[in-house]
Amino acid sequence: MTGASARLSVNGPRLIADLETLAQIGRGPGGGLDRTSFSAADSEARAWLLRRCAEAGLRVHTDGIGNFVMSPDYDAETAGRPAVWSGSHIDTVPNGGDFDGSLGVLAALECLRRIQEERPTLDRPVRAIMFTDEEGNYAHLFGSSALARGFSRAELEALTGRDGDRFVDTFSAAGGDLDAAANTKLNPAMLHATVELHIEQGPFLEQLGHDIGVVTGIVALGGGVVSFLGRADHAGTTPMDRRQNALTAAGALLVALPEVAANVSANAVVTSGIVTVEPGSANVVPGAARVTVDFREAETHLVSALEAGIVAAAQDIALRYGVQAEFDFETTIPPVLLDNGIQTVIAAAATARGLSHSALPSGAGHDSQNMAQLAPTGMIFVPSIDGRSHCPEEKTAWSDVENGANVLLDTLLNLARD
């Protein structure tokens, strides 16, 4: 089965051209990409992707939250059977890189094009998917979370983005329907398996000199906002010992976060990349400060311990500085062990193409950890140069791009045959 699928390969130059073209959409002043979901740049990238699908003769279904599901046009005989899905996302973090997410979407698109062109005999359909807002502007792994667990209308109405915009306003302005967004949960019976190709975003494959990573599991992911509420006062007339400075408390929490992580485990990580201040004036003592936190560990109970540690630290700091602390945490996305059978298929595909491979876990969150709640799921990593990601310096060699796409194609064809 692997030998038969290895005779079909991706069109490497076409895939590379797609990656280069998409990387021009949303280029920001810092040199990286700024394609926040539902932004103008994101809308432009989505329109470009739809054109590429139309040129290839692929059908596209857009669900209520804005996920794209792409299909070949010749699979009528297998259309009613559970499908094999592959994909990722095209939204980016602020000042992000060219490959994170985009590789997985465009490689899946290229696999569909090759299936459309060569029409191999399959026992079940193959689909490609582009997930909405994987980077969590509104919620962690937003599009796949909507498929796996769903969001109520009330939950959607409560969401705000990293710039303070309300999801319902931005979504409606982009043509979204809130009622449809609240009815996006996917029936697992539609899926046979899912596979995601992604850059490693770390240094291990490059250090080992290996071509392919066979991903064994993905860490648990938690996050939310810690708010300190003090009192706004005049910066010149309020004595230092009379202040209830919310930003000073927020600063103390930032300093405390490394110790919170260390107290849980050697592998635990806690990060804050967003702090907002009110009223935000140089001559006003800050009355409110909100710290967005991201925390991860491989075990669910340790993520719960991280959340508890953040709460305890913030409450102690609030008492020390005479302010109040409030907490708004998202539902923790649990860790997953990826499917052993699919790992075997990926490893066999790499070996058949003469590529070296390693088994390794993912320290980054991915839509695959949501999809693994619905169907057997696997992930393929390719090396990241210098381990860099979520920055303009994010790079992967074109040879590794083509290698990963070919292993993905072999894996999808294998899974689509009984």
N, C-alpha and C positions, 0 to 999 in steps of 0.2 A: 504493500500500500504506500509506504513512504517512497519507494523507488519510482512508482508511477507518478506520484505528485511532484517529484523532483524534476521531471521532464518539463514541467511548466514553471516559468520564472517571470518575475515582474519586469516591467520596462523601466530599468533604472534611470535613464536620462529623463523620462517623463516624470517620474516621481521626484527627482531632484529639481526639475524645473518648477513643479508645483510648490515644493517647499520654498524655493527661492522667491517665487511670486507672492505666496502668502506672507512671507517675511517682510514684504514691503508695505503691508497694510497695517497701519497703526504705529509706524516708527516714530518714537518720541524724541524730544530734545536731548534726553540722556543717552541716546544711542540704542536703547532697548525698545521693546514692543509694549504698547499700551492698548490692549484690547479687552477692557472690562466688559463683561456680559451686558448686552443691551445698549452699549455705547454706540456712537456713530461708527467707530472703527470696527466693532464687532458686527454691526449690521452690514458694513461693506464686505467683511470677510465671509459672512454667511451668504450674501448675494453672489459673491465670486464662487463659493463652493457649489451653490445650486447651479450655476452656469456650467461648471465642470461636470457635474452629474448629468445635466441635460445633454451636453456634448457627447457623453459616453452612452447615452440612451438608458440611463438608470432612472428608476422611479424613486421619488423622495416623499416620505410621509413626515410631517411636522406635528409632534404631539402637543399637548396643552401647555407644557412648560417651555417648549422651544427646542427640544431634542430633535435632531434629524435622524430618520432611519432610512437608509438607502438600500435599494434592491435591484438586481438584474431584471431584465424584462422577459427572460425565457424560462423561468422556473415554475410555470403553471402546474406541472405535474406534482411538484413537491411543495407547493406554496402553503398547503394546509398543515404541513408537518412542523414540529418544533424546529426552530432555526438555530444556526450557529451565527453568533454576533461577534463583531470586532470593531473597536473604535476607541476614541478618547475625546479630547476637547480642543477647541481653538481659541478660547479666551485665555488671557494671560494675567499674571500678576503685574503691578505697575513696574515699568522699566524691565520687563522680562525678556526671555530668550526666544530664539527662533525654532526650537525643537520640542520643548516641553508641550505635550499634548498634540501639537500639530503633526508630529511624526506618526502617531498612532492613528489619527483620522485619515491622513493622506495615504499612508501605507494600506489601510483597510480599503480606501477608495481604489487604489491601484490594484489590489487583489480582486476586487469586484470587476474592474475593467478587464483584467486578464480572463476571469471566468466568463464574462460576457463575450469576449472575443473568441475564446477557444471552446467554450461550451462543453466542458468535461461532464461526464455522467456522474451525477450526485444523487444521493438518497434523501437529502434534506436541503432546504435553502440556506444560502449564506447571505447575511446582511452586514452592512456597515452602519455605525452609529456615531454621531457627534453629540456629545453631552453638553448641556447648558451649564455655565457657571461652575465648572469643576473647581476653580480657584477660590470659591467661597466668598465672593463679594457680598452675597446675601445670606448664604448658608453653606456650610462645608459640603462639598460634592453635591451641589444643589440638584442638578438634573438627574443624576442616578439615584439620589435620595428620594426624589419624587417618584421614580419608578419602583424603588424597593419598598418604601414605607408609606409614601404619599404625604401630602400636606393638606390640612384643612384650610378653608378660606380664612378663618381667624388667624391661623399661623402665618399665612402669606401676608395678610394685612399688617402683621406686626413686624415684618422684616424690614431692616434698613441696610443700606450699603455702606461701604467704608467711607464714602464722602458725605454720609448723612442723609442721602436721598431715600425716600420710601419706595420699596419694591413695587407696590401697586401703582405708583405714579409713573415710574420709569417703564415698567412692563406695559402699562396701558398706552403710553406714548409710543412704544415700539410696535403697537398693534396687537398686544396680547389680550387674552380673555381670561379673567381671574377665575371664573367658574370652570373653564376647561383646565386651567392650571391645577385646580383642586381635584381633578379627576384624571390624574395621569398614572396612577399606580398600575403596574404591569402584571398581567396574569402569568405566573411562572410556566404554565403549560405551553406558552409560546416559544420557550427557549429550550434548546438542547444543550448548549454550552456557550461560553463567551471566552474570548482571548483578546488581550490588549498588548500591543507593542509600545514600548516607551523607552526613552533614554534612562540610563541608570540614575542620573543626578547625584552620583557619588563616585569615589575613586577606585573601587575594588576591581572591576573588570580590567581597567587600564593597568593597574598595578600587577595583576596576574597575567596580563598579556592574552586574555581570553576574548573571543569574539561575541559570545552570546551568554546572557544570564538567564537561567531558568529560575523564576521567582517562586520561592517556597511559601511566603506569607507576607502580610502587610500589617503594620502596627495599628493599634487603636488610636483614635484621633478625637480629642476633646477641645473645646474652646468656648469663648464667651467674653463678656464684658464685666469688669469690676469698676463700679462707680464710687468715687469719694465725693461726698456732699458737705461742703463747709459753708462759708459766708463771704460774699463779695464785699470788699471794703476799699477805702481809698488807700493807695499805695504810699502816699506821703504822710498821712496823718494817723494811721493805725499803728500803734506800737507793736513791735515784734511779738511780745508776750501776750498780746490780745488777739492775735490772728487765728482764724480757722482756715488755713490755706490748704485747699483740696489738692493742689498740684504738688505741694511738698509731700503729702501723704502718698500720692501716686509715684513720686520719685523714690520714696522709701520702699514701695512695693517692687519697683523695677530692680532695685538693689537686692531685694530679698529673694527674687525668683530663682537664681542659681542654687541657693541653699535649699529651697523647697524641692527642686528636682533632685539634688544630691541626697536628701533625706529619704527619698522614695526608692531610688535604685541608681546604679551606675549608668544605666541606659536611658533613664528618663530625661526628657527635654521639655523646657518651658520657654516660650518666646513671646515677646510683645513687640510689634512693629507699628502699632497705632496708639497714640495718646491724644485725646481731644480735650480742650480746655474751654471753660465758659467763665466769664464772658469773652475772654480772649483779647484782653487789652493790656498793654505794657504798664499802665498806671492804675490797674485794678487788681487787688488780691483775688486770685482765682476762687470762685465759689463752687465750681464743680470740675472734676477731672475724671475722664473715663479711660480705662486701660483695657485694650483688647488683648486677650491672651490666647495662645495656642499651646496645647500640651499633649505629649505623645509618649506611649510606652507600648510594649508588645503584649501586655496582659491587661484585660479590662479592669480587674480589681486595682491594679496599680495606677491606671488612669483615674479611677475614682479617688485613690489616695492623693494623686496630684491635685485634683479639684479641691479635696478637703484641705490639703496643705495651703493652697492659695487662699481659701476662705479664712483659715485660721490666721495666716500672716496678715491679711488685709484687715481683719477685725482687730488684731493687736495694734496695727499701725493706726487705725482709725481712733482707737482709744488714746493712743499716745499723742496724736495731733488734734484731738478735740473735734473730729469730723465723724460723719456717718459713712458706713460702707454698705453698698447694695450690690447684688449679684444677679446676672442674667446669663446663665450657661446654656449652650446648645445641648441637644441630645448627643451623647457620646456615640461615635461610629465605632463599632467593635472591631477588634483585630480579626483577621481571617487566615486560616491555613488554606492555600490554594490547592486545587484538585491534583492528587498524585497521578492519576491517569493522564491528565493533560500535560503535566510536567514530563512524563515519560515520552509522550508524543513530540513535545518540543525538543527534548534532548536527542531523540532519534532523528528528527528533521535536521538538527544542527550537524550531527555526526555524518548523516548521508551527504551533506554538502561540504564535508571536510572542514567544518568549523569547530573550534574548541569552545567548551562551555563550562560554566560553573553554576552550582546551586547557591542561591543567596536570598536573604529576606529583603523586603523593601522598608526603609525607614520613612519614606514619604507616603502620604495618603493618595489613593487612586480610586477612580470610579469602580474598578474591579472589586473592591471590598464590599461595595453595595451589590454589584451584580452577582457576587458569590453567594448572596442570600437567596438568589432566584434560580441559579443553575450552576453546574460545575464550571469553574473558571480558572484560567491560567494567565500568566503574564510572561512576556519576553522582554528582556533588557538588552540594550546595546550600549557600548562604552560612551561615557561622557569625558571629553578631553579635560584633564586636570580636575575632574570631578565637579566642575562648575555647573550651576543651574540657578534659575530664577534671577538671572542677571544678563546683561548684554554679552558677556563673555561665554555664554553657554554655547558649546559646539560639539558636534559629533562628526567623525570622518564620513565622507560620502560612501566609502566602501562599507563601513559599518551600517549605514542606512540601508544600502541594498542588501547586505547580508541579513539584517533583521527582517526586512520585508519579505525576502524569499523564505525564511524560516516561518514567518507568519502565514504565507500562502500555503506552504506544505502542511502546516498544522490545520488550517481551516479546511483544506481539501480532505485531509485524513478524517477530521471530525464529521465532515458532511457525508461520509460513506459508512454504511453499516459494516 
